[in-house]
Amino acid sequence: MKRFSVVMIIAISLLIFTPLCYSQNIKIGVVDIQEFQRRSKAFQKIRLKLRKKYESLQAKLDKEKQALLKMEEEFRKQRLMLSLDAQEDKKRQLEKKRRYYKYLYEELTEEMKNAEMEETKRVSKELEKVVDKIAKKEGYTLILEKRTVGLVYYDDSIDITQKVIEAYDKMKGGSQQ
């Protein structure tokens, strides 16, 4: 059903826009966002910044996990020598430590997700501005992302990914954050 809907939308679009194509000069471009992410130097710096943040958060989590494992191991070793009250006390401390570790894990995971979302939004807005500037400067009527639903084929001559990469890197060259 989805395919039928997509085909119908494309067919209707062609019927509507075909007369327009003959009456005016239409210029179409395609951008490959994945290629942009792989090849843009500015984007790689952003990715590196996020990776460093992730490693820092992971180090905190690993440190807490090691402390929890050490506490569990000590409890196992001392278990037979402790009184029942002392064992219960140690079990409560262990459970408290486990809950804290779980809380920390969830908190740091959420922090990383938020950082990634924030950077994605920022890059998307900047990329949109770059593409808009290129479109206006070079007279593009339509610019699509390579993985747009319904885009089955395009000639490489309309791929403007390299222009977008160069413009984005140039824009970010003077204002790295």
C-alpha positions in Angstrom: 0.0 0.0 0.0 2.9 2.4 0.8 4.5 1.7 -2.5 1.3 2.4 -4.3 0.9 5.6 -2.4 4.5 6.7 -3.2 4.0 5.8 -6.9 0.8 7.7 -7.1 2.3 10.8 -5.5 5.2 10.7 -7.9 2.8 10.2 -10.9 0.6 13.1 -9.8 3.7 15.2 -9.2 4.9 14.5 -12.7 1.6 15.3 -14.2 1.5 18.6 -12.4 5.1 19.7 -12.7 5.9 18.4 -16.3 4.3 21.5 -17.9 6.3 23.7 -15.5 9.5 22.0 -16.5 9.0 23.0 -20.1 8.0 26.5 -19.4 10.9 27.4 -17.2 14.5 26.4 -16.4 14.5 24.0 -13.5 17.8 23.1 -11.8 17.9 20.1 -9.4 20.6 19.1 -7.0 21.2 16.1 -4.7 23.2 16.0 -1.5 24.5 12.8 0.2 24.3 13.5 3.9 26.2 10.3 4.8 29.0 11.3 2.4 29.0 14.8 4.0 29.4 13.2 7.5 32.3 11.0 6.3 34.2 13.7 4.4 33.6 17.0 6.1 36.5 18.1 8.3 34.3 20.3 10.4 31.9 17.5 11.0 34.7 15.1 12.0 35.8 17.7 14.6 32.2 17.6 16.0 32.2 13.8 16.0 35.6 13.8 17.8 34.2 16.2 20.5 31.3 13.9 21.1 33.6 10.8 21.2 35.7 12.5 23.9 32.6 13.4 25.9 31.5 9.8 25.6 34.9 8.4 26.7 34.9 10.8 29.7 31.4 9.7 30.7 32.3 6.0 30.2 35.4 6.5 32.4 33.2 7.8 35.2 30.9 4.8 34.8 33.8 2.3 34.7 35.2 3.8 37.9 31.9 3.4 39.6 31.5 -0.2 38.3 35.0 -1.1 39.6 34.1 0.2 43.0 30.9 -1.8 43.0 32.7 -5.0 41.9 35.4 -4.5 44.6 32.7 -4.0 47.3 30.9 -7.2 46.2 34.2 -9.2 46.2 35.0 -7.9 49.7 31.6 -8.9 50.9 32.0 -12.4 49.5 35.4 -12.8 51.3 34.1 -11.4 54.6 30.7 -13.0 54.6 31.4 -16.0 56.7 33.3 -13.9 59.3 30.5 -11.3 59.8 27.7 -11.4 62.2 24.1 -11.6 60.7 23.6 -7.9 61.5 26.9 -6.9 59.8 25.9 -9.0 56.8 22.6 -7.3 56.5 24.3 -4.0 56.8 26.8 -4.8 54.1 23.9 -6.1 51.9 22.1 -2.8 52.3 25.3 -0.9 51.4 25.8 -3.1 48.3 22.2 -2.7 47.2 22.5 1.1 47.7 25.7 1.0 45.5 24.0 -1.0 42.8 21.1 1.4 42.7 23.5 4.4 42.5 25.4 2.6 39.6 22.1 2.0 37.8 21.1 5.6 38.3 24.5 6.9 37.1 24.3 4.7 34.1 20.9 6.0 33.1 21.9 9.6 33.9 25.1 9.5 31.8 23.3 7.7 28.9 20.7 10.4 28.9 23.3 13.1 29.0 25.1 11.5 26.0 21.8 11.2 24.0 21.0 14.9 24.7 24.5 16.0 23.6 24.2 14.0 20.4 20.7 15.4 19.7 21.8 18.9 20.4 24.8 18.6 18.0 22.6 17.0 15.4 20.1 19.8 15.5 22.8 22.4 15.4 24.6 20.8 12.4 21.2 20.3 10.6 20.4 24.0 11.0 23.9 25.0 9.8 23.7 22.6 6.9 20.3 23.9 5.9 21.7 27.4 5.7 24.7 26.3 3.6 22.4 24.4 1.2 20.0 27.4 1.0 22.9 29.7 0.3 24.2 27.4 -2.5 20.7 27.0 -3.9 20.1 30.8 -4.1 23.6 31.6 -5.4 23.6 28.9 -8.2 19.8 29.1 -9.0 18.7 25.7 -7.8 14.9 25.1 -7.9 15.1 21.9 -5.8 17.7 20.1 -3.7 17.0 16.6 -2.4 18.8 14.4 0.0 20.1 11.3 -1.7 18.1 8.9 0.5 14.8 10.7 -0.1 11.9 8.3 -0.5 11.0 8.1 -4.2 14.5 9.1 -5.4 15.5 6.1 -7.4 18.1 7.5 -9.8 20.0 10.7 -10.4 22.9 11.6 -12.6 26.1 12.3 -10.8 26.3 15.7 -12.5 23.6 17.0 -10.2 25.3 15.8 -7.0 26.4 18.9 -5.1 27.7 17.1 -2.0 31.3 18.2 -2.5 30.1 21.9 -2.8 28.2 21.5 0.4 31.2 20.0 2.2 33.5 22.7 1.1 31.0 25.5 2.0 30.3 24.0 5.4 34.0 23.5 6.2 34.7 27.0 5.1 31.9 28.4 7.2 33.1 26.4 10.3 36.8 27.2 9.7 36.5 30.6 11.2 34.1 29.8 14.0 35.1 26.4 15.5 33.3 25.6 18.8 
